[in-house]
Amino acid sequence: MELLKKTEEYRVETEQEAQDFIEEVKNAAAVNGYELTSYSSTHRYKKDKDYYQIKIVKTY
């Protein structure tokens, strides 16, 4: 059995953290043997909480 695709979701507090994390994942792609097929960062509000949700898709 072989893993073909993996979707991951993360939560960070600031937009800068989201941008930095996406850059880290892009840079790690070649080293770790996957291709970053898509990514997104969405600003979320829930009651009194304010955060960014990051979604990345890795293809192996």
PAGULO-261271 format. One record per residue (C-alpha): x, y, z. Coordinates in steps of 0.05 Angstrom, whole numbers, padded with zeros to 5 digits, always signed. Example, Ala and Ser with C-alpha at 12.3 -4.5 7.8 and 13.67 -1.06 7.14 Angstrom:
BEGIN
+00246-00090+00156;+00273-00021+00143;
end
This chain:
BEGIN
+00000+00000+00000;+00025+00069-00018;+00003+00138+00006;-00015+00181-00054;-00045+00245-00025;-00052+00276+00043;-00094+00336+00066;-00074+00373+00130;-00107+00430+00167;-00072+00475+00217;-00092+00534+00260;-00047+00594+00274;-00059+00661+00308;-00033+00712+00259;-00029+00723+00184;+00047+00727+00187;+00050+00658+00221;+00006+00630+00166;+00051+00658+00111;+00114+00634+00146;+00085+00564+00155;+00065+00558+00082;+00135+00579+00061;+00165+00526+00108;+00122+00472+00077;+00140+00495+00006;+00214+00492+00023;+00208+00424+00057;+00172+00392-00002;+00233+00373-00043;+00271+00348+00017;+00214+00305+00045;+00192+00275-00021;+00124+00306-00034;+00094+00359-00079;+00052+00415-00049;-00008+00412-00096;-00050+00465-00062;-00054+00509-00001;-00099+00562+00028;-00103+00608+00088;-00171+00630+00113;-00185+00682+00166;-00237+00655+00215;-00279+00688+00269;-00316+00646+00321;-00349+00684+00377;-00291+00720+00411;-00236+00679+00376;-00198+00704+00316;-00150+00658+00279;-00124+00633+00211;-00138+00564+00185;-00087+00535+00137;-00103+00477+00091;-00048+00442+00051;-00051+00383+00003;+00011+00341-00006;+00018+00292-00064;+00070+00236-00059;
end
